[in-house]
């Protein structure tokens, strides 16, 4: 069982790390769009923005519903990253206990 579980947990850790990068790229891209640095009429920018939105929105939307409305400030990416860091810690503890 440990032969399969250890590598599986390591793959999950890598996926969580990549997901943090996806969140950060989505946040930076949203800032660039908001300040008119990049044009969403560009097909590549639109595609990247759409992919980032589709990957992050299912987890950020419930967080936004719980958080208070702060006007234009969206704290859901930060809360989601903190959640990923927490999940990483739990998985790393499991790996430590396995090995």
Secondary structure in CASP SS format (residue, H / E / C, confidence):
PFRMAT SS
TARGET T0000
AUTHOR 0000-0000-0000
METHOD secondary structure of the structure
MODEL  1
X C 1.00
X H 1.00
X H 1.00
X H 1.00
X H 1.00
X H 1.00
X H 1.00
X H 1.00
X H 1.00
X H 1.00
X H 1.00
X H 1.00
X H 1.00
X H 1.00
X H 1.00
X H 1.00
X H 1.00
X H 1.00
X H 1.00
X H 1.00
X H 1.00
X H 1.00
X H 1.00
X H 1.00
X H 1.00
X H 1.00
X H 1.00
X H 1.00
X H 1.00
X H 1.00
X H 1.00
X H 1.00
X H 1.00
X H 1.00
X C 1.00
X C 1.00
X C 1.00
X C 1.00
X C 1.00
X C 1.00
X C 1.00
X C 1.00
X H 1.00
X H 1.00
X H 1.00
X H 1.00
X H 1.00
X H 1.00
X H 1.00
X H 1.00
X H 1.00
X H 1.00
X H 1.00
X H 1.00
X H 1.00
X H 1.00
X H 1.00
X H 1.00
X H 1.00
X H 1.00
X H 1.00
X H 1.00
X H 1.00
X H 1.00
X H 1.00
X H 1.00
X C 1.00
X C 1.00
X C 1.00
X E 1.00
X C 1.00
X C 1.00
X E 1.00
X C 1.00
X C 1.00
X H 1.00
X H 1.00
X H 1.00
X H 1.00
X H 1.00
X H 1.00
X H 1.00
X H 1.00
X H 1.00
X H 1.00
X H 1.00
X H 1.00
X H 1.00
X H 1.00
X H 1.00
X H 1.00
X H 1.00
X H 1.00
X H 1.00
X H 1.00
X H 1.00
X H 1.00
X H 1.00
X C 1.00
END
